[in-house]
Amino acid sequence: MRLLLPLFVIPILFVENNAFSQNELSNDSTSNKIFREKSLFVLPVAFRYPETGWGGGVAATSSWTWAKDSVGSKPSQASIGVTYTQNKQILAFFPFSVFAKNNKFYFNSDIGWYRYNYYYYGVGENVVPEEIFDVDYLRIRFLASRQINAKTYVGLRLNLEPYNVTGTEEGGELSSGKIFGSNDSRTSALGLAILRDTRDNVFYPRKGLFGEFSILPSTKLFGSNVEFLQLNLDLAKYASLSEKVVSASHIYAMNNFGKNVPFNQLALIGGAKRMRGIYYGYFRDKNAVILQEELRWEVWRFIGLVGFGAVTFMGDEVDYLRLTKPKFTYGAGLRIATKNHLNLRLDYGLSPYGSGNFYATIGEAF
């Protein structure tokens, strides 16, 4: 079992400021304030994995609305963190999700730099004995979009990832050179993104949907040394079953077209957001469709419980989706709610493909 120690979830600093008088709100446009309804978590991080030894660091998460926007504008969120391990590995990350100019603009990112190692288990149904590999890489996944009507955004999405494999296990599949990208690759893709957002709340929706469809060509024109096309669909639907119970449904689909797709750009399942209960990257292939369902129950005051399950179908250029070989996960979790429902999420996922996995993070999986 891989887990973050409980120290991860102990906030050492929490600042919240969302109380304003009517007079203050009416004067926002003329004041010098930048933020309204702001909060900040600072969290120590501690963990121990077989491939890392002990590791630790600090992470911070903040949410806010802009003072010059209207009172009903959507909140923004940003996180930043750095960790260092006993084996001299580094993880630095800066994801954010920002609404600006009264929701007219929406920006989203997954930015990080990593010197780390991961386990590799093969591609498709060709599961190989566990291999560990070392890698240095920069990841920039960035979206800039603009409203074209009250619920729809159109923009550009960038996927930049120079990926340098610095070590593999002797005698393993990666060290053989048979897997494309097992030495290095440089993916640089820029393409169209279309989004739809009808949620009633950004951090904890009770109704509505949020979805994005993107087309990402990776070409030499954009500085890539690999050429392929990636299509992505990420869609979540929310419905209130009662005053305190919400159903959250999620579909995620990735399709890669091209002869040579780097193994790190294939559709990977597992991790804290998609198919909780599987090690991230345990399964990877050109195509994947992930279906997830979660029931969220607000039990008492700031305490909530969830139950979740997921199924994935994967495929390649020969079998688009292998419908007879689904992958399953399931699990349950605890929620500790903040005033704006940017929840502390503690999940435990299970699957037939290994021992359970524990996840501790801020914000819902979808």
Buried (B, 14 or more C-beta within 10 A) or exposed (E): EBBBBEEBBEBEEEEBEBEBEEEEEEEBEEEEBEBBBBBBBBBBBBBBBEBBEEBBBEBBBBBBBBBBBEEEBBBBBBBBBBBBBEBEBBBBBBBBBBBBEBBEBBBBBBBBBBBBBBBBBBBBEEEEEBBBBBBBBBBBBBBBBEBEEEBBBEBBBBBBBBBBBEEBBEEBBBBEEEBBBBBBBBBBBBBEBBBBBBBEBBBBBBBBBBBBBBBBBBBEEBBBBBBBBBBBBBBBBBBBEEEEEBBBBBBBBBBBEBEEBBBBBBBBBBBBBBBBBBBBBBBBBBBBBBBBBBBBBBEEEBEBBBEBBBBBBBBBEEBBBBEEEBBBBBBBBBBEBBEBBBBBBBBBBBBEBBEBBBBBBBBBBB
